[in-house]
C-alpha cells in the first residue's frame, strides 16, 4: 500500500518513488529509509570510528550532480555518553571529519546525546538518543551506502534500541533507530 503525498508516494518498504514530476533545483528526486528495530550491542574501540552497520541505507543517484540530504537517529544507551562522538561514512569512507586536524581530540558531527542529566547514576535503565542532519555531494552514480559511525574516548559498549540492563519491567525501555536519505536535485 502507498500513501500519496503531493507528487510522491510513500511505500511500505520506505522507498519513495516519484513519477511524473519535473525535478528542478532543490526538489526531492527520491528517498531511501531504514527503520531499525533490531535489539543489539557492539563494542567500541578506544579512539576508533566504529561503523554502526545496523543503522545504514543505500541510494543510487539519478544524476552525479545531485546531492544527498541525510538524517540519522540512534536510540539506546552507552556508558560515558559524554565521551562519544557521532558521524557518518559513505561506502566505508568517513565523511564527518572536521578537517581541522583534531590531534588526539574526539571528532565527528556532534558529541554524546540527549539523556537524563545524572546518567552515570542510572546507566542501566536510562536511554539516550542522537539525531542529526548532514548534506553530501558525492558526485557519483554508483550505489551509495551511508552508515552511522560512533567514536568513543573509552572502550565501552554501544547498546542499540535497548537500555544497558534491558530488564523486562516497566522502568526499562525498548526503542527504534533509523536513517533516511533524500536525493536533492541541483
Order of alpha helices (4+ residues) and beta strands (2+ residues): beta-beta-beta-beta-beta-beta-beta-beta-beta-beta-beta-beta-beta
